[in-house]
Amino acid sequence: MPILRGHTPIPAAGALAAQIADLREQVFALSETARRSVPYDYSALHVSLQIASNELGEAERLLQEAAPLETV
């Protein structure tokens, strides 16, 4: 049985979510590079990049939830 999601839709939310997903993957890869190549004294750089990646993931999830009404 299909379930309707009820919320205010955001036009082109799926496309924006996809762009954010790409950016999130790039930031995560950058954080891994920083973890491997930046001295331990600067570990805050790696952590900050991971936090940014996580926040982008949250934005991606919110946009996916705000996609136009559709049956699931």
DSSP file (Angstrom, degrees, kcal/mol; ACC not computed):
  #  RESIDUE AA STRUCTURE BP1 BP2  ACC     N-H-->O    O-->H-N    N-H-->O    O-->H-N    TCO  KAPPA ALPHA  PHI   PSI    X-CA   Y-CA   Z-CA
    1    1 A M              0   0    0      0, 0.0     2,-0.1     0, 0.0    71,-0.1   0.000 360.0 360.0 360.0 126.1    0.0    0.0    0.0
    2    2 A P        -     0   0    0      0, 0.0     2,-0.5     0, 0.0    69,-0.1  -0.371 360.0-148.7 -70.1 147.4    1.5    3.3   -1.0
    3    3 A I        -     0   0    0     -2,-0.1    69,-1.3    67,-0.0     2,-0.4  -0.969   7.8-140.1-117.1 129.2    2.1    5.9    1.7
    4    4 A L  B     -A   71   0A   0     -2,-0.5     2,-0.6    67,-0.2    67,-0.2  -0.739  11.1-140.8 -88.1 133.9    1.9    9.7    0.9
    5    5 A R        -     0   0    0     65,-0.9     2,-0.6    -2,-0.4    65,-0.2  -0.831  16.5-151.0 -91.3 127.6    4.5   11.9    2.5
    6    6 A G        +     0   0    0     -2,-0.6     2,-0.3    63,-0.1    -2,-0.0  -0.886  43.6 100.9-107.6 115.4    2.9   15.1    3.6
    7    7 A H  S    S-     0   0    0     -2,-0.6    62,-0.2    60,-0.1    -2,-0.0  -0.956  78.3 -68.7-170.9 172.9    5.1   18.3    3.7
    8    8 A T        -     0   0    0     -2,-0.3     2,-0.1    60,-0.1    -2,-0.0  -0.662  56.4-133.6 -76.6 118.3    5.8   21.4    1.8
    9    9 A P        -     0   0    0      0, 0.0    58,-0.2     0, 0.0    57,-0.1  -0.382   7.3-144.9 -73.9 150.7    7.6   20.3   -1.4
   10   10 A I    >   -     0   0    0     56,-2.6     3,-1.7    53,-0.2     4,-0.2  -0.972  24.5-121.5-112.7 117.7   10.8   22.0   -2.6
   11   11 A P  T 3  S+     0   0    0      0, 0.0    56,-0.0     0, 0.0    55,-0.0  -0.316  95.2   7.3 -58.1 139.0   11.0   22.1   -6.4
   12   12 A A  T 3> S+     0   0    0      1,-0.1     4,-2.1     3,-0.1     5,-0.2   0.730  83.2 142.9  61.4  25.6   14.2   20.4   -7.7
   13   13 A A  H <>  +     0   0    0     -3,-1.7     4,-2.7     1,-0.2     5,-0.2   0.879  68.2  55.2 -62.3 -37.3   15.0   19.1   -4.2
   14   14 A G  H  > S+     0   0    0     -4,-0.2     4,-2.0     2,-0.2    -1,-0.2   0.907 108.0  47.4 -63.0 -42.2   16.3   15.8   -5.7
   15   15 A A  H  > S+     0   0    0      2,-0.2     4,-1.9     1,-0.2    -1,-0.2   0.903 113.8  47.5 -66.4 -41.0   18.8   17.6   -8.0
   16   16 A L  H  X S+     0   0    0     -4,-2.1     4,-2.4     1,-0.2    -2,-0.2   0.904 110.2  52.7 -66.2 -41.0   20.0   19.8   -5.2
   17   17 A A  H  X S+     0   0    0     -4,-2.7     4,-2.3     1,-0.2    -1,-0.2   0.884 108.1  51.8 -61.3 -38.5   20.3   16.8   -2.9
   18   18 A A  H  X S+     0   0    0     -4,-2.0     4,-2.1     2,-0.2    -1,-0.2   0.896 109.3  49.2 -66.0 -40.1   22.4   15.0   -5.5
   19   19 A Q  H  X S+     0   0    0     -4,-1.9     4,-2.3     2,-0.2    -2,-0.2   0.909 111.6  49.1 -64.9 -41.2   24.7   18.0   -5.8
   20   20 A I  H  X S+     0   0    0     -4,-2.4     4,-3.0     2,-0.2    -2,-0.2   0.886 108.0  54.9 -65.4 -38.1   25.1   18.1   -2.0
   21   21 A A  H  X S+     0   0    0     -4,-2.3     4,-2.2     2,-0.2    -1,-0.2   0.913 108.6  48.4 -61.0 -42.5   25.9   14.4   -2.0
   22   22 A D  H  X S+     0   0    0     -4,-2.1     4,-1.9     2,-0.2    -2,-0.2   0.930 113.3  47.0 -62.1 -45.5   28.7   15.0   -4.5
   23   23 A L  H  X S+     0   0    0     -4,-2.3     4,-2.6     1,-0.2    -2,-0.2   0.907 110.0  53.7 -62.7 -42.5   30.1   17.8   -2.4
   24   24 A R  H  X S+     0   0    0     -4,-3.0     4,-2.5     1,-0.2    -1,-0.2   0.908 108.2  49.8 -59.0 -43.4   29.8   15.7    0.7
   25   25 A E  H  X S+     0   0    0     -4,-2.2     4,-2.3     1,-0.2    -1,-0.2   0.887 111.2  49.3 -63.9 -38.5   31.8   12.9   -0.9
   26   26 A Q  H  X S+     0   0    0     -4,-1.9     4,-2.2     2,-0.2    -2,-0.2   0.908 111.8  47.8 -66.7 -42.2   34.5   15.4   -2.0
   27   27 A V  H  X S+     0   0    0     -4,-2.6     4,-2.3     2,-0.2    -2,-0.2   0.896 111.4  51.1 -66.1 -40.0   34.7   16.9    1.5
   28   28 A F  H  X S+     0   0    0     -4,-2.5     4,-2.0     2,-0.2    -2,-0.2   0.925 110.0  49.2 -62.8 -43.9   34.9   13.5    3.1
   29   29 A A  H  X S+     0   0    0     -4,-2.3     4,-2.1     1,-0.2    -2,-0.2   0.896 110.6  51.4 -61.4 -39.8   37.7   12.5    0.7
   30   30 A L  H  X S+     0   0    0     -4,-2.2     4,-2.6     1,-0.2    -1,-0.2   0.893 107.4  52.7 -63.5 -39.8   39.5   15.8    1.6
   31   31 A S  H  X S+     0   0    0     -4,-2.3     4,-2.3     1,-0.2    -1,-0.2   0.884 108.9  49.9 -64.3 -37.2   39.2   15.0    5.3
   32   32 A E  H  X S+     0   0    0     -4,-2.0     4,-1.9     2,-0.2    -1,-0.2   0.888 110.1  50.2 -67.9 -38.6   40.7   11.6    4.8
   33   33 A T  H  X S+     0   0    0     -4,-2.1     4,-2.2     1,-0.2     5,-0.3   0.924 111.6  48.5 -62.6 -44.0   43.6   13.2    2.9
   34   34 A A  H  X S+     0   0    0     -4,-2.6     4,-2.4     1,-0.2    -2,-0.2   0.893 108.5  54.2 -62.8 -40.1   44.1   15.6    5.7
   35   35 A R  H  < S+     0   0    0     -4,-2.3    -1,-0.2     1,-0.2    -2,-0.2   0.894 115.3  39.7 -61.2 -39.7   44.0   12.8    8.2
   36   36 A R  H  < S+     0   0    0     -4,-1.9    -1,-0.2    -5,-0.1    -2,-0.2   0.812 127.8  28.3 -80.0 -30.1   46.8   11.0    6.4
   37   37 A S  H  < S+     0   0    0     -4,-2.2    -3,-0.2    -5,-0.2    -2,-0.2   0.623  97.4  83.5-114.6 -14.0   49.0   13.9    5.5
   38   38 A V  S  < S-     0   0    0     -4,-2.4     8,-0.0    -5,-0.3     5,-0.0  -0.765  86.1-102.0 -94.8 137.4   48.6   16.7    8.0
   39   39 A P    >   -     0   0    0      0, 0.0     3,-2.4     0, 0.0    -1,-0.1  -0.136  31.2-110.9 -55.6 151.7   50.7   16.5   11.2
   40   40 A Y  G >  S+     0   0    0      1,-0.3     3,-1.8     2,-0.2     4,-0.1   0.800 114.6  69.8 -54.3 -32.6   48.9   15.3   14.4
   41   41 A D  G 3  S+     0   0    0      1,-0.3    -1,-0.3     2,-0.1     3,-0.3   0.729 101.5  47.5 -59.4 -20.7   49.2   18.8   15.9
   42   42 A Y  G X>  +     0   0    0     -3,-2.4     3,-1.9     1,-0.2     4,-0.7  -0.067  68.9 127.0-110.9  31.1   46.6   19.9   13.2
   43   43 A S  H <>  +     0   0    0     -3,-1.8     4,-2.3     1,-0.3     5,-0.2   0.725  60.4  75.9 -63.4 -18.9   44.1   17.1   13.7
   44   44 A A  H 3> S+     0   0    0     -3,-0.3     4,-2.7     1,-0.2    -1,-0.3   0.810  89.0  59.5 -61.1 -27.7   41.4   19.8   14.2
   45   45 A L  H <> S+     0   0    0     -3,-1.9     4,-2.2     2,-0.2    -1,-0.2   0.951 107.0  44.2 -63.8 -49.2   41.5   20.3   10.4
   46   46 A H  H  X S+     0   0    0     -4,-0.7     4,-2.1     1,-0.2    -2,-0.2   0.923 115.3  48.5 -60.3 -45.8   40.6   16.6    9.8
   47   47 A V  H  X S+     0   0    0     -4,-2.3     4,-2.4     1,-0.2    -1,-0.2   0.908 109.9  51.8 -63.8 -42.8   37.9   16.8   12.4
   48   48 A S  H  X S+     0   0    0     -4,-2.7     4,-2.3     1,-0.2    -1,-0.2   0.899 109.8  49.4 -61.4 -41.1   36.4   20.0   11.0
   49   49 A L  H  X S+     0   0    0     -4,-2.2     4,-2.2     2,-0.2    -1,-0.2   0.878 110.1  51.0 -67.0 -37.0   36.2   18.5    7.5
   50   50 A Q  H  X S+     0   0    0     -4,-2.1     4,-2.5     2,-0.2    -2,-0.2   0.910 109.7  50.4 -65.0 -40.8   34.5   15.4    8.9
   51   51 A I  H  X S+     0   0    0     -4,-2.4     4,-2.5     2,-0.2    -2,-0.2   0.919 109.8  50.5 -62.3 -43.2   32.0   17.6   10.7
   52   52 A A  H  X S+     0   0    0     -4,-2.3     4,-2.3     1,-0.2    -1,-0.2   0.909 110.1  50.3 -61.0 -41.6   31.3   19.6    7.5
   53   53 A S  H  X S+     0   0    0     -4,-2.2     4,-1.9     1,-0.2    -2,-0.2   0.916 110.7  49.3 -61.8 -43.6   30.8   16.3    5.6
   54   54 A N  H  X S+     0   0    0     -4,-2.5     4,-1.8     2,-0.2    -2,-0.2   0.900 110.2  50.6 -63.3 -41.0   28.3   15.1    8.3
   55   55 A E  H  X S+     0   0    0     -4,-2.5     4,-2.2     1,-0.2    -1,-0.2   0.886 108.1  52.3 -65.7 -38.7   26.4   18.4    8.1
   56   56 A L  H  X S+     0   0    0     -4,-2.3     4,-2.4     1,-0.2    -1,-0.2   0.882 106.6  54.7 -63.4 -36.5   26.2   18.2    4.3
   57   57 A G  H  X S+     0   0    0     -4,-1.9     4,-2.2     2,-0.2    -2,-0.2   0.886 107.1  50.1 -62.2 -38.5   24.8   14.7    4.8
   58   58 A E  H  X S+     0   0    0     -4,-1.8     4,-2.4     2,-0.2    -2,-0.2   0.912 110.0  49.7 -66.4 -41.9   22.1   16.1    7.1
   59   59 A A  H  X S+     0   0    0     -4,-2.2     4,-2.2     1,-0.2    -2,-0.2   0.900 109.6  52.6 -62.3 -40.0   21.2   18.8    4.5
   60   60 A E  H  X S+     0   0    0     -4,-2.4     4,-2.1     1,-0.2    -2,-0.2   0.924 109.5  48.3 -61.1 -45.2   21.0   16.0    1.9
   61   61 A R  H  X S+     0   0    0     -4,-2.2     4,-2.0     1,-0.2    -2,-0.2   0.905 110.3  51.7 -63.0 -41.7   18.6   14.0    4.0
   62   62 A L  H  X S+     0   0    0     -4,-2.4     4,-1.4     1,-0.2    -1,-0.2   0.907 110.3  48.6 -62.6 -41.3   16.4   17.1    4.7
   63   63 A L  H  < S+     0   0    0     -4,-2.2    -1,-0.2     1,-0.2    -2,-0.2   0.887 108.4  53.5 -66.9 -37.5   16.2   17.8    1.0
   64   64 A Q  H >< S+     0   0    0     -4,-2.1     3,-0.9     1,-0.2    -1,-0.2   0.886 109.7  48.7 -63.5 -37.1   15.3   14.2    0.2
   65   65 A E  H 3< S+     0   0    0     -4,-2.0    -1,-0.2     1,-0.2    -2,-0.2   0.790 110.0  52.6 -69.9 -27.9   12.4   14.5    2.8
   66   66 A A  T 3< S+     0   0    0     -4,-1.4   -56,-2.6    -5,-0.2    -1,-0.2   0.290  79.3 126.3 -93.9  10.0   11.3   17.8    1.2
   67   67 A A  S <  S-     0   0    0     -3,-0.9     3,-0.1   -58,-0.2   -60,-0.1  -0.301  78.1 -76.1 -61.6 154.4   11.1   16.3   -2.3
   68   68 A P        -     0   0    0      0, 0.0    -1,-0.1     0, 0.0   -63,-0.1  -0.108  67.8 -75.6 -52.3 151.4    7.7   16.9   -4.0
   69   69 A L        +     0   0    0    -62,-0.2     2,-0.3    -3,-0.1   -63,-0.1  -0.194  67.9 156.3 -51.9 133.4    4.9   14.6   -2.7
   70   70 A E        -     0   0    0    -65,-0.2   -65,-0.9    -3,-0.1     2,-0.3  -0.975  44.4 -97.5-153.7 160.7    5.2   11.1   -4.2
   71   71 A T  B      A    4   0A   0     -2,-0.3   -67,-0.2   -67,-0.2     0, 0.0  -0.633 360.0 360.0 -84.3 145.1    4.1    7.7   -3.3
   72   72 A V              0   0    0    -69,-1.3    -1,-0.1    -2,-0.3   -68,-0.1   0.348 360.0 360.0-112.3 360.0    6.6    5.4   -1.5
